[in-house]
Amino acid sequence: MEFIEQHSSEDTFLFLDPPYPSRERYYTVHDLDWEKMYELLKISKSKWMMVFDPTLSPRVGTAITNKIEVAYIRKCSEFAYKLSNEFNSKIFTSPYKMNSVFKKTNFGNRQKEYHVVMNY
């Protein structure tokens, strides 16, 4: 967030690849405030492009059961979709297969969404 604020100028281009809402466990920092990022990007003078997958993992509400964590992930996902809806975006989908850890759990067929969102 600080970087976006510090580099908000008309001669700056930002490429953003934030931790995806349901995939933050793969990162050491996992407290990204998507709502604040949304608000910052709305007023940013910079040109920016962001890539992300806003879809909720089937683990949310199953393997991830902590109510605070689930609420946080859902809220992040909502603001990711809001960014995609309010700015220029392209959405790509691809089939998604759960890895072997989830063989015993039937999550069904899913489509992953890859959003490319920009303010230009």
C-alpha positions, 0 to 999 in steps of 0.5 A, a space after each residue: 500500500 505504501 508503495 502505491 501511495 508513494 508512486 502515484 504520479 502520471 509518469 508511473 506505471 505499476 504492475 501489481 501481482 498481489 497475493 490472491 485472496 484464497 491463496 495467501 497461505 503461500 506467502 509470508 505476508 498474508 494480511 493484504 487489505 484488498 479494500 484499502 488497495 481498491 480505494 488507493 487504486 481508484 484515486 491513483 494518478 499512476 497507470 496500473 495493471 494487476 493480475 489475480 485470481 479472485 475465486 474462493 478456494 474450496 478449502 474456504 469453509 471446509 479445511 479453512 474453518 476459522 470464522 475470522 479467516 473465512 470472513 477475511 478471505 471472503 471480503 478480500 475476494 469481494 473487493 478483488 471482483 469489485 476491482 475487476 468490475 469497475 476497471 478495464 478487465 480481461 478474464 481468462 478461465 482454465 480447468 482446475 484440478 485439486 492436487 493429491 492432498 484432496 483426493 478423498 474430498 470431492 470438490 467437483 470440476 472448477 474453473 480458475 479465473 485469471 483477471 487482468 485489470 487495468 485503469 487505462 
